[in-house]
Amino acid sequence: MSDSTSRGGAQTLARGVTALKLVASATNGMSVVELAEHVGVHRTIASRLLSTLADEGLVAKGTDGRYRGAAGLLTLTSAAYATIRAASGPILQRLADELGATVSLMVPEGNQVHALMVATPRDARYKIVFAEGNTHPIDRAAAGYALLSLREPTPDDLPKVIETRKNGVARSFAEVEPNAHGVAVPLVFKGGVQAAVNIITYNPDVAESAAGPMLRAAQDLVAAV
């Protein structure tokens, strides 16, 4: 391999790594034009970089045309997520037991919401089954509204996203699970990893009283990681 070919490959790799870091750390995602400006390349090159990263499942293009980190990043950031999982497990379990409801830690995956962790109450008579790895559209249900509230405001924001941004708590009913209430609290871990603590319950009283314990759990999660 010639020196010029080697240098060209190294430059492409460096640009790809830079692009991935920029997209992954962008709170509101990143457009092709913005990436081109940040990296200092033509839009065609920026588009090619994003397409390559998307093909590998590392970024995903949302319905708004902006790119955000995707689930493939879980592989590359396994150490960071392992830390989050290790620190979050006891806190999520404590919250599930306190509320008697299924609790999950949700993360964004393009325009989907991904369940990174799930905890079910140990002494409950019945439990809502919600498995790790489950996904649903980000513009639906409490966890989605909570994660969308972390993005920069836009004129097209859903009313529930605006309400969540104001109150710090998202609520929904029967949007994923029939007859089930959803409550979610957004949070941002050190390093900019966005997430939401989410509960699903059939009990309206639990949903109504869940905000306080969930906000405290979110603070504990951020402090623990």
DRENKEGU-27954 format. One line per 2 residues: their letters; for each residue x, y, z of N, C-alpha, C. Coordinates in steps of 0.1 Angstrom, whole numbers, plus 2048, in hexadecimal, padded with zeros to 3 digits. Atoms other than C-alpha are relative to their C-alpha. Layout:
<nodes>
A	X,Y,Z,X,Y,Z,X,Y,Z; ...
</nodes>
This chain:
<nodes>
MS	809,7F4,800,800,800,800,809,80C,800; 7F8,7F4,801,80E,822,7F6,7FD,809,80C
DS	801,7F6,7F5,814,83E,80F,7F4,808,7FE; 80C,7F7,803,7F9,853,7FE,7F3,7F9,803
TS	80D,808,7FD,7DF,837,800,7FF,7FF,80F; 801,802,7F1,7E8,831,825,7FB,80D,807
RG	804,7F4,7FA,7E5,856,82D,7F1,803,7FD; 80E,7FE,804,7C4,858,81A,7F6,7F8,809
GA	808,808,7F7,7B6,83B,82E,800,805,80E; 7FF,7FB,7F3,7C2,849,84E,7F7,80D,802
QT	808,7F3,7FF,7B1,86B,846,7F1,7FC,800; 80E,804,801,790,85A,83D,7FC,7FA,80E
LA	803,806,7F3,792,846,85E,7FE,80B,80A; 801,7F5,7F6,799,866,872,7F4,808,7FE
RG	80D,7F8,803,77C,878,861,7F4,7F8,805; 80B,808,7FB,765,85B,869,7FF,800,80F
VT	800,800,7F2,76F,85A,88D,7FB,80D,805; 804,7F2,7FC,76B,880,890,7F1,801,7FE
AL	80E,7FF,803,749,87E,87F,7F8,7F8,80B; 807,808,7F6,73E,862,897,7FF,807,80E
KL	7FF,7F9,7F4,749,876,8B5,7F6,80C,800; 809,7F4,801,737,895,8A9,7F1,7FD,801
VA	80E,804,800,716,884,8A2,7FC,7FA,80D; 803,807,7F3,717,86F,8C2,7FE,80B,80B
SA	800,7F6,7F6,71D,88F,8D7,7F6,80B,7FE; 80A,7F5,804,703,8A5,8C5,7F3,7FE,807
TN	80D,801,7F9,6E5,8AA,8DC,7F5,7FF,7F7; 80C,800,809,6CE,8B1,8C0,803,7FA,7F2
GM	7FC,807,80C,6DF,89B,8A6,808,80A,7F7; 7F7,7F8,809,6F3,8A8,888,7FB,7FE,7F1
SV	804,801,80E,6EA,8B0,864,80D,7FE,7F7; 7F4,801,809,701,8A9,846,808,80D,7FF
VE	7F9,7F3,801,708,8CE,842,808,803,80C; 7F9,7FD,7F4,711,8D2,866,80D,7F8,802
LA	7F5,808,7FF,728,8B5,865,80B,804,7F7; 7F6,7FB,80A,739,8C2,846,807,80C,805
EH	7FA,7F4,7FA,73F,8E3,857,80A,7FD,80B; 7F8,803,7F4,74D,8D3,877,80D,7F9,7FC
VG	7F5,808,804,764,8BB,865,809,807,7F5; 7F9,7F9,80A,76E,8D3,849,801,7F9,7F3
VH	800,807,80C,764,8BE,82C,7F4,804,7F8; 80B,7FE,809,74C,8C0,80E,7F4,7F8,805
RT	80C,807,7FB,728,8B6,815,7FF,7F2,7FA; 800,80E,805,72C,898,7FE,808,7F7,808
IA	7F7,808,7F7,748,88B,814,7F9,7FD,80D; 807,801,7F3,734,892,833,7F4,7F6,7FF
SR	80B,80A,802,716,87F,825,805,7F2,7FE; 7FA,80D,802,72C,862,81B,804,7FA,80E
LL	7FC,805,7F3,73A,860,83E,7F4,7FC,808; 80C,804,7F8,718,860,84E,7F9,7F4,7FB
ST	806,80C,805,70B,846,836,808,7F4,804; 7F8,80C,7FC,728,82F,83E,7FE,7FD,80F
LA	802,802,7F2,723,834,863,7F2,7FA,803; 80E,806,7FF,6FD,82D,85F,800,7F2,7FB
DE	800,80D,805,704,80E,84B,805,7F6,80B; 7FA,808,7F5,718,801,869,7F8,800,80C
GL	808,800,7F4,6FC,809,881,805,809,80B; 7FA,7F7,7F6,710,824,893,7F9,80D,801
VA	809,7F4,800,6FA,841,88A,7F3,7FD,7F9; 80D,802,806,6D6,844,87F,7FA,80D,7FC
KG	807,7F4,805,6C3,85E,86A,7F2,801,806; 80D,7FE,7FB,6A5,86B,87C,7F6,805,7F6
TD	80A,7FB,809,684,876,86D,802,80F,7FD; 7FD,7F2,802,691,89A,870,80C,802,7F7
GR	7F5,7FF,809,6AE,892,859,80E,801,807; 7F3,7FE,7F9,6C8,895,874,805,7F2,805
YR	7FA,80D,7FC,6E0,879,87E,803,800,80F; 7FD,802,7F2,6E3,86C,8A2,807,7F2,802
GA	7FA,80D,7FC,6F6,850,8B3,7F5,7F5,800; 809,80C,801,6E6,82D,8AD,805,7F5,80A
AG	7FD,80B,7F7,6E6,80C,8C0,80E,7FA,7FE; 7F3,806,803,706,801,8AF,80B,806,808
LL	7F7,7F9,7F8,718,81A,8C5,802,7F8,80D; 7FF,808,7F4,711,802,8E2,80C,7F7,800
TL	7F5,809,801,72B,7EB,8D5,80D,808,802; 7F4,7F9,7FF,745,806,8D2,802,807,80E
TS	800,7FA,7F3,73C,815,8F3,7FC,7F7,80B; 804,80A,7F7,738,7F5,906,805,803,80E
AA	7FB,7FD,7F2,74E,800,923,7F8,80B,807; 808,7F5,7FA,73A,820,928,7F2,7FA,804
YA	80D,805,7FD,719,80D,926,801,7F5,80B; 7FF,809,7F5,726,7F2,93D,801,807,80D
TI	800,7F8,7F4,72D,80D,956,7F2,804,804; 80E,7FB,7FE,70A,81B,952,7F8,7F4,805
RA	808,80C,7FC,6FB,7F8,955,803,7FC,80E; 7FC,804,7F2,70F,7EF,974,7FB,80A,80B
AS	805,7F6,7F7,706,80F,985,7F1,802,801; 80F,7FE,801,6E2,810,97A,7F8,7F5,806
GP	807,80C,7FC,6D8,7ED,983,7F9,801,80E; 806,7FF,7F2,6D3,7F2,9A9,7F6,80B,801
IL	809,7F4,7FE,6C3,814,9A5,7F3,7FD,7F9; 80C,803,807,6AA,808,98B,7F8,7F5,807
QR	807,80A,7F9,6A2,7E9,99F,7F9,806,80D; 806,7FA,7F5,69C,7FE,9BE,7F4,808,7FD
LA	80B,7F8,804,685,815,9AB,7F4,7F7,7FC; 80A,80A,804,672,7F7,99C,7F9,7FA,80C
DE	806,805,7F4,66D,7E9,9BF,7F8,80A,807; 807,7F6,7F9,663,80A,9CD,7F2,803,7FA
LG	80C,7FD,807,649,811,9B3,7F7,7F4,7FC; 808,80B,804,63E,7EE,9AC,7FD,800,7F1
AT	802,7FF,80E,642,7F4,987,80D,7FD,7F8; 7F5,804,809,658,7E9,96A,808,80D,7FC
VS	7F8,7F4,803,675,802,966,80A,7FD,7F5; 7F6,802,80B,68C,806,948,808,80D,7FF
LM	7F7,7F5,804,6A9,81C,93E,801,800,7F1; 801,7FE,80E,6A3,828,91B,80A,809,7FA
VP	7F6,7F7,807,6BC,836,902,7FB,802,7F2; 805,7FD,80D,6B6,846,8E0,808,7F7,7F5
EG	7FA,807,80B,6BE,832,8C0,7FA,805,7F3; 806,7F9,80B,6B8,849,8A3,7F2,805,803
NQ	80E,7FC,7FD,692,84E,8A2,7F9,7F5,807; 806,80B,7F8,68D,830,8B9,805,802,80E
VH	7FC,801,7F1,68E,82B,8DF,804,7F2,803; 7FB,80D,7FD,6A3,80E,8EB,801,7FD,80F
AL	7FF,804,7F2,6A0,7FC,90C,80E,7FA,804; 7F3,804,7FC,6C3,7FA,91A,800,7F6,80C
MV	802,808,7F4,6B9,7EB,93C,7F2,800,804; 80E,802,7FA,699,7DE,94C,801,7FA,80D
AT	801,805,7F3,691,7D8,970,7F1,7FE,803; 80E,802,7FC,670,7C8,97D,7FF,7FF,80F
PR	801,801,7F2,663,7CA,9A0,800,7F1,805; 7FF,80E,7FC,66C,7AB,9B4,7F4,7FB,808
DA	80B,805,7F8,64D,7A9,9CA,7F3,803,7FA; 80D,7FD,806,632,7B4,9B1,7F8,7F3,7FD
RY	809,80C,803,614,79D,9AB,801,7FE,7F1; 7FF,801,80E,617,7A4,986,80A,80A,7FB
KI	7F5,7F7,806,632,7B3,96F,7FD,802,7F2; 801,7FE,80F,630,7C3,94D,80D,7FC,7FA
VF	7F4,805,806,648,7B1,937,805,80A,7F6; 7FA,7F7,809,660,7C9,926,80F,7FD,800
AE	7F3,806,801,681,7BA,91A,80B,80A,7FC; 7F5,7F8,804,6A3,7CA,917,801,7FF,7F0
GN	7FF,801,80F,6A8,7D3,8F2,7F4,804,7F9; 80C,7FC,806,684,7DC,8EC,801,80E,7FA
TH	7FF,7F2,805,67F,7FB,8D6,7F2,804,7FC; 80C,7FA,805,663,812,8CC,803,80E,7FA
PI	7FD,7F3,806,661,833,8B8,802,80A,80B; 7FC,7F5,7F6,670,851,8CA,7F5,80A,801
DR	80B,7F6,7FF,651,866,8C3,7F4,7FA,806; 80B,806,7FA,63B,84F,8D7,803,7FC,80E
AA	7FF,804,7F2,636,849,8FC,80A,808,808; 7F8,7F7,7F7,647,858,91B,80F,800,7FE
AG	7F2,800,802,66A,84C,915,805,808,7F4; 7FD,7F9,80C,66A,85A,8F2,7FF,80F,802
YA	801,7F1,7FD,65D,87C,8FE,80B,805,809; 7F5,7FC,7F7,677,87D,919,80D,802,7F9
LL	7F3,7FF,808,694,876,901,7FF,80C,7F6; 801,7F5,809,686,88F,8E8,801,80E,807
SL	7FF,7F3,7F9,684,8AA,903,80F,804,802; 7F2,7FD,7FF,6AA,8A8,905,806,807,7F4
RE	7FB,7F9,80C,6AE,8B5,8E2,7FC,80F,800; 803,7F2,802,6AE,8D9,8D7,7F1,802,7FC
PT	80E,7FE,804,68A,8E7,8D5,7FF,803,7F1; 803,7FD,80E,67B,8E8,8B2,7F1,804,7FF
PD	80F,7FD,802,659,8F6,8A5,7F7,7F4,7FF; 808,80C,802,64E,8D3,89E,800,7F7,80C
DL	801,808,7F4,652,8C6,8C2,7F2,7FC,803; 80D,804,7FB,635,8B1,8CE,7FD,807,80D
PK	804,7F9,7F4,621,8C1,8EA,805,7F8,80D; 7FC,807,7F4,62B,8A5,902,810,801,802
VI	7F2,7FE,7FF,650,8AB,8FA,802,80E,807; 7FF,7F3,7FA,64B,8D0,902,7FD,800,80F
ET	804,801,7F1,63A,8C7,923,80A,7F9,808; 7F6,807,7F9,655,8AF,92C,80C,809,802
RK	7F5,7F7,7FE,670,8C9,926,7FD,80A,80B; 804,7F7,7F6,65D,8E0,93D,7FF,7FA,80E
NG	803,807,7F3,654,8C7,959,80B,7F6,804; 7F6,80A,7FC,671,8AE,957,7FB,7F2,801
VA	806,80D,800,659,891,955,7F7,7FE,7F4; 809,803,80C,648,881,937,7F6,7F5,805
RS	80B,809,7FD,627,86E,939,7F9,7FC,7F3; 808,805,80C,613,858,921,7F7,7F5,805
FA	809,80B,7FD,5F7,83F,921,7FD,7F8,7F4; 804,80A,80B,5F2,820,90B,806,803,7F3
EV	7F9,7FD,80D,60B,82C,8F1,809,7F5,7FC; 7F8,80B,803,620,80D,8F2,7F9,7F3,805
EP	807,80C,7FA,60F,7F4,909,7F2,804,803; 80E,7FC,7FE,5E9,7F4,909,7FC,801,80F
NA	805,7FD,7F2,5D9,803,929,80B,803,80A; 7F5,7FE,7F7,5FC,80A,937,804,80F,800
HG	7FA,7F2,7FE,609,82B,945,80F,800,7FF; 7F1,7FF,801,62C,836,93C,804,80E,807
VA	7FB,7F4,7FA,640,84F,950,80F,7FF,7FE; 7F1,800,803,664,85A,947,806,80D,804
VP	7F8,7F5,7FC,67F,871,953,80D,800,7F8; 7F4,7FF,808,69B,87D,93C,80C,803,809
LV	7F4,7FD,7F9,6BF,87E,947,80C,7FF,7F6; 7F4,800,808,6E2,883,939,80C,7FC,808
FK	7F5,805,7F9,6FF,86E,945,80D,809,7FD; 7F3,7FA,803,723,87C,947,804,7FB,7F3
GG	7FC,803,80D,731,87C,924,7F5,802,7F6; 80A,7FC,809,710,886,915,7F6,7F5,7FC
VQ	809,80B,803,6FE,864,914,7F2,803,805; 80E,7FD,7FD,6D9,86B,913,7F8,7F4,803
AA	808,80C,7FC,6C0,854,924,7F3,805,806; 80C,7FD,7F8,69E,853,935,7FD,7F4,809
VN	805,80A,7F7,692,841,953,7F1,7FF,7FD; 80E,802,805,670,832,949,7F9,7F5,809
II	808,80A,7FA,655,81F,95B,7F3,7FD,7F8; 80D,804,806,637,80B,94E,7F8,7FA,80B
TY	809,806,7F6,619,804,964,7F2,801,7FC; 80F,7FF,803,5F4,7FC,962,7F9,808,80B
NP	806,7F9,7F5,5EF,80E,983,801,80F,7FF; 800,7F2,801,5E5,832,97F,806,808,80C
DV	7FA,7FA,7F4,5EE,83A,9A3,80F,800,801; 7F2,801,801,611,82E,99E,806,80A,7F6
AE	7FB,7F7,80A,615,842,97F,7FF,80F,805; 802,7F3,7FB,608,861,990,80A,804,80B
SA	7F7,7FD,7F5,620,85E,9AE,80E,7FD,7FD; 7F3,805,803,63E,852,99B,80B,80B,7FE
AG	7F7,7F6,804,64E,873,991,80B,803,80A; 7F6,7FD,7F6,660,87A,9B2,80A,7F6,801
PM	7F5,80B,800,671,858,9B6,808,7FF,7F3; 7F9,801,80D,67A,858,991,80A,80B,7FF
LR	7F7,7F5,801,68A,87A,993,80C,7FE,809; 7F5,803,7F7,69E,870,9B1,809,7F4,7FA
AA	7F9,80A,806,6A8,850,99F,809,805,7F5; 7F8,7FA,80B,6B4,864,981,80C,807,805
QD	7F5,7F8,7FA,6C9,87A,997,80B,7F6,805; 7F7,80A,7FB,6D8,85B,9A7,808,7F9,7F5
LV	7F9,806,80C,6E0,84C,985,80B,808,7FB; 7F6,7F7,805,6F2,86A,979,80C,801,80A
AA	7F5,7FF,7F6,706,86C,99A,808,7F3,800; 7F9,80D,7FE,70F,847,999,809,7FD,7F4
V	7F8,804,80C,71D,846,976,80C,809,7FE
</nodes>
